[in-house]
Amino acid sequence: MKTCRNLVDVASGDLSESALIEIDVSIYPRPAALKAAYWITDRCHVRLVTTPEGKLFAEICTKDGRSDATPIEIRKDFENALVDFTLRERIASETREIHEALIKRAFVESMPKVI
């Protein structure tokens, strides 16, 4: 049975059962990291840890019987999800005013006209 190990053990030892990923929060915002972690929870256990120095790490290990992927493949999938959710966050931020205007207009147009 595979189990996630202590972050210190993983960082200094064998990574055959889990992947340890340092997340650069200057590139990938924390909300994107949380979404990427959630996205992979169907097949992996994920633990996000912030060190006293402010570094963010994700420890990921597969759930028994849910994935034949290697830790390297899981790491790549997680990193792709980080890019995906980071871009989604940026696009949502950049288009927030347009989105809000469209929603307001839709509500105004759906209101019954008072005579």
N, C-alpha and C positions, 0 to 999 in steps of 0.2 A: 504494500500500500504506500503510495507516494504521499508525502506530507510536506507542506511548506515548512521551511526551517527559519531559524532566527536570522534576521537581516545581516547581522555581523558574521554568522557562519557562512551565509551565501556569498557575501562580499569577499571573504578571505579564502573560501574553499571551492569545492566542486560545484559546478553549475549544471550537472547532468540532469537534475530533476526540476530545476526552476530557472527562471530568467530574472536577472536583476537589471533594471533600466534606470539610469539617472535621467531625469526629465529637466531639460533646460527651460526654466520658467520665464526666461527672457524671450524665448521663442514660442513656447507652448504654454498658454495661460492655464492656471489651475482648473477652471471650469472645463476646459478641453481635456485635461488629464483625467478628471473625474468621469467625463462622458466616455472617454476611450476605455477606462477601467471597467465601467459598467457594460460597455459594448461586448467585452470579452468574457464576462462572467458566466455566460452559458456553458463555456467549456473550461474555464480556468478559475482558480482562486486568485484574487488580487489583493495585495496589501499596499497601500500608499503610506509612505513614511517621510516626514520632514525632519531633517537633522537639525541640531542646534545652530548650525551655520546657515540654515535656510535652504539647503539643497533638498529637492524632492526626488524620491526614489519610488519605483514600483517593483514589487516582488511578485512575480507571476509563476504559478505552478499549475499544471493540468489537473483536472478532476479525474479520478479513476474512471476509465472506460469511456470518457467523453471526447478524447482527442488522441490521435496518433501523432500529432505534431511534435516536433522536437522543440526544445527551448529556443533555439535560434529562429525557427519558423514562427513561434508564438511572439517572440520579440519583434520580428519584422511586421507581423500583423498588427501588433500594438502600436508600433511606430507609425504605420500607415494610418491607423485610426487617430493618432495624435494629430497628424497633418490634416486629415479630414475634418475633425472637430474644431481644430484651430481655425481653418478657413471658414467653416460654418459660423463660428463666433464672430470673425471679422466681417463677413458678409452681412450677418444680422445687424451688427453695429453700424456698418456703413449705410444700410438701407432701412434703418429703423424709422426714420421720418417718413419715407415713402410708404412703408408698410402701414404705419399709423394713419396716414392720410387716406390710404385706400380703405382701411377698415372704417374710418369715420364716414367716408363717402358712402360706403355700402350700407351703413346703418341709417344715414340720413335719407338715402333713396328708398329704403324699405319702410320708412315711417309713413303712416297714412297722412295724407294731406288734409289739413283742417280748412274748411271753407268758411 
